[in-house]
Amino acid sequence: MNFVLLGFALEALSGQSYEDIVALRIFQPLGMEHSRLTKPPDGEGVIPNVTNDWNADIGTYGPTGGIYTTASDLAKLARAILNHQMLDEGTTNAWFKPRSYSPSWSFAYGMPWEIFRSSGLLPDSDRIQTVITKAGGLRGYTSQLLLIPEYNLGIVVLVAGEGHALAWLREELLKAVVPAVDSIARQQTAERFSGIYISADKQINSSISVNVQGSSGLVLTSWISNGTDFLATYIQMFQHVSGSAAPGKVQLTPSLTKRGSEGVVWRAEFVPDELLAAARVIDMRLVTDVDTFTYASRSVEEFSFSMDLSGIASKVHLPGLRITLTKQQQQKKKVVPDDAWVRSVSNLMRPLSL
């Protein structure tokens, strides 16, 4: 009913029919040439051999799900949303946020999204993935649009026939595609950021070394500040604050923000190799929460990478230590998908049976 009322409100405000509003504001600008609210010729559609609503006239309920479309057209809509063609980045990110929560930790309600969170999509990591979805359906037809902003990834699932096929297809696609895309993301991160960064002033013995280590992502493997092993110092400080001497590594996490001319901001945090044995009711280990350590009011854990025209990091600025380090020139390697990508795509391309 809410979408019906929204359709009436749009018509009253614009003086146009709902059909014209959608066509002029969405279909035409995005090139969705095969989307409409009126039934196309039967030869242009898939009419399942089950009870269906292909010929149904749902009248004023059109805004609830009366659009005839294709997977290709919905893919154009997904790209437009993820690339901020329709709304600016800030508005889009706010649009993806939950408006209320369900009794399950893995599901929340958006406007109009159904938001799922899963820690089981990556075979070597329990990193949580957020999937922004919108499902719909009439008799004989079910559909779901899935967006994963972390990878700028969209998936469209349309089913003509038995509705249970949609859930199966969604699961198989996510299990195949997400690990493959994550594998590519790791290799692209390695190509763009991994390397040794040193001070241009040879009299200052300062440098860092970063590389990608499996599911841990970008890891700080060496950190020298003015001749001091600052990586060991940082780990000791963090262990002192946390009250645990558990071994671990210092990971860099993208903040998805830029710091003016200083570049793309990543944040460092010490991550134990194993979770602490004592279970906590509230886990306060938030990598993008607050600065654990600062020096003269500037974060010690902030790393701002400057990118060259090809998208490769050339320098890194450490505001807490007031120094900029230059990346040592390395032979660029072409990103080649690893075995995880090949296996995932191979499994995806096998004939599907329901």
N, C-alpha and C positions, 0 to 999 in steps of 0.2 A: 504494500500500500504506500510506503514512503516514496518509492520511485514513481508511482502513479501521480502522487501529489507534486513531486518535483517536476514531472513533465508538464502538469498544468501550470505550475508557477513560472516555468521557463516560457511557456506560450504567452502567459499574461504579461510578462515583463518585456518580451521581445516583439509581440504582435505577429509572430510567425508560428507556423505549425511545428510540432516537435520533430517531425520528419525533416522539414527544411532546416531547422536548427542544427540537427546532427549532421546533415549532409554538408551544410555550408561551413560549420565550425570544425568538423572532424574528418569526414570522409574525403572531401575535395582537397583540403590542404595537405593531407597525408597520402593522397593518391590511392585511397582505398576504393578502387573502381568496381569491386565485386561485392560491395556491402550496401544494403538497402533495408527499408522497413516493409516494402511490398514484396510479395512472392515473385521470384524470378520464374522463367519457364522451367518446366519439369526437367528438361534435358540439361540444365545447368546445375542441378543439385543431386545429392545422394539421398535417395528415398529408401529407407530401410524396410525390410520385410517383417516389420512388427508394427503394432499400433503406434501411430505417429501423428504429429501436429504439423506436417508439412503444409497442409492446406488450411490450417486453422487461422481464423481472423480473431485476434485477441483484443482488438479495438483499443480502448483507452489503457489497456495493460501493456501497450507497446514498450514504454520505458522500462518495464521490468525484465524484458528479455525477448523483444520481438524483432530482433535484427537478423537478417539472413547475411551470412558472411563466409569467408574462407580462411584457412590457416595462414595463407600468404598475407591477406589483409590484416589479420590480427597481429602478425609478426611486424607489420609496419607500425601498428599502434604501439606495440611493445618497445620497438626501437625509439619511437618518438618520446615515449615516457622516460626511458632510461637515459636518453641523450638530451633531455630537457628542452625538446622542441616546443612543447605545449606550455610548460610551466618552468620557471627558473629553478635552479638547483636547490635553493633553500626551501622553496615552496614544495617541491617534489619530495625532498627528504622529510619534511613535516607531514606530508600527505601519507607517507609510508608508516608513520608511527601508530602504535595501538591507541585506541580510544577507550577500550575496556578489556579486562582479562577474563579468561574462562577458568573453571576449576582446574584445568590442566596447565602445567608450566610450559607446555609446548605449543599452546594455541592462544591467540588473542584476536580481538575484533578491531578492525579498522573502519574507515569510512571511504569506500565501501568494502574494504579488503577483508579477506580471511588470512591471518598471518600465522604461519607455522614456523617452529624452531626445532631443529634436529641436530643431535650430536653424533649421528650414525651414518653420515653420508661419505665421510672420508675413511678409507681403510686403515690408515696409520695415525689417525688423530681423532680426538673427541671434540675438536673445535666446533662450536655451534654455528650452524648455517641458518640464516633467516630467509624464508621463502614467502614473498608477498604474492597472494593469489586472489583470483576472482573466479568463482564457479557459477554455472547456470545450467538451465536445461528445461526442455519441454518433453512431452511424450515422444520417445524415439530418438531424442537428441540430448546429449550432455556435452559440456565444454568446460575448459579451465585454462585460464591464463596464469602462468607462473613467472614471477620476476625475482631474480637474485641480484640485488644491486651490488653486492660485494664483487661480483664478477662481471657486472654489466650484461647479465645473461637473461634472456627471455625464452620461455618454452610455451608453445601453444598445443593443446590437446583437444581435438574435436572428435566426437564419436557419434556415428549414426548407427543405432542398433541398441543392443543391450547395455544398460547404463553401467553395469559393474565393470565393463572393460576400461572405463576411464581411470578408476583407481589403480588398476593393474598397470596400465600404460604410464601413468604418472610416476609410480614407484620405479618401474624399470628405466624410464628416461632419466630420472634424478640419479639413480644409482650408477648409471653409465656415464652421464654427461658431467656431473659435478666433479667426480675425481679426475676426469680427463681435463677439464678446464682448470682445476686447481693445479694439476701437474704443469700445464702450460704457464700458469701464473707464476709458479715457483721458478721456472726456467727463465722467464722474462725478467723477474726480479733479480735473479743472479746476473743476467746479462747487463742490466741497467745499473745495479748498485754494487755488486761484489767487487772487491779490490782493496788496494792499499792506498791510503790517503796520508800525505805527509806535509809538514810545514814547508812553505817556500823559503823560509829563513833557515839556512843550514845550521845556524848557531843555536836554534831551538830544537831540541830533540823531542818532537811531538808527532804522533801518528796514530792512526787507527787502521784496523784490518777487519773487514766484514765479508761474510759469505753466507750462502743459503745452505742450511743443514736440515734436509728432509722436512718433516712436518713442523719443525721449530721456526721455519721461515728464515728471515735475515738475522744472523747472529753476530755479535761483536766478539771476535776472537783475539784481538789485541787492542790495547788502548794505553798509549804512552803519552804522558803529559810532562813536558819539560824534564825528561829523563826518568820520571817515576812511573812504575807499573800501576797506572791508575785503574786498570780493570780489576786487579786484585784488591786494591783499596776500596773500590766501589762495592765489590761483592762483600767484603768484610763489613762495610758500613751497613749494607742492607741486611746482612745476617744478624748484626747487632740490634738493629731496629726491630726485626721480626722475631728475635729471640730464638732463632734456630740456626744451627750450623750445617744444615743440609746442603750438599753440593748442588750446583746447577749451572746455568748459563745466563748470559745477558742477551735478551732478544730485543730487536728493534721492531716496533709496531707502527704502521702508518696512521697518522692522525687525520688524514684526508683534509688537511688545511695547508695553507701557504703563509709564509711569514715575509710578506713584501718581496724585496729583492734577494732575501736570504735563501729562498727556495722552499721545496716541499718538506714538510715537517714530519719526522719520525720520532718516536719516543722510546727510550731504553727502560727496561725493567729486568731485574733479576728474577728468573723463574726456576724454582727447585726442580731437580730431575724427577723427583717423586713427590706426590702430595703428602703433606704432613699426616702422620698417623692419627692424630687427634682430630676427629670430625668436628666441624664447626656448624652451628645453626645458620650463621650468616657469614658468607665468604666475602671478605672485604678486599680481596686481591683484584683491584681494578686497574688495568694497565693505562687507561686514559683518564684516571680520576684527578689526582693532584700531583704536584711535584714533591717527591720524597726528599730530594736534596737540592738546595739552591746555593749559589755563591754570589754575594752582593746583589740579591734579588733577581738573579737570572737562573733559569733551570739548568742543572747539570745534566739532566736526562733528555734534553732536546737536541736533535741532530737535524739540521736543515740542509738538504741536498740541493745544489744548483744543477739544473739539467741543461745539456747542450741542445742544439737544434735537432739532433737525431733521437732525443729522448734518453740519452745516457748521462748518468751523473758524472759531473766533472770536478765538483768541489763539495765540501761539506763544512758548514759553519757550526761551531759549538759555542752558543752564546754564553753558557755558564763559565767557560774557560777563556772566553774572549779570543778565539782563534779560528782561522779558516784554513783548512787543509786541502791540498790539491791532489787529485787522483793520479796515480802513476799510470802511464800509458800502457795498455795491454792489448794484445791482439784480439779483436772482436770475433766472437764465435757465433755462428748461426744457431738460432734456437731450433733444436730438433726434438720433437716429442719423444718422451721416454716410453718404456714398455707399458707403463700404466695407461697412457693415452691409447696406444695401439690395441691393448687388450680391451679397453672400454669401448672403443669404436667398433672393434671386431664383434664384440658381444651385442652391441646395439644394431649392427647390420645383419645379424642372423634373422632368418624368417621368424616372425612373431606368431605364436599360436595361443589362442584363448581357451 
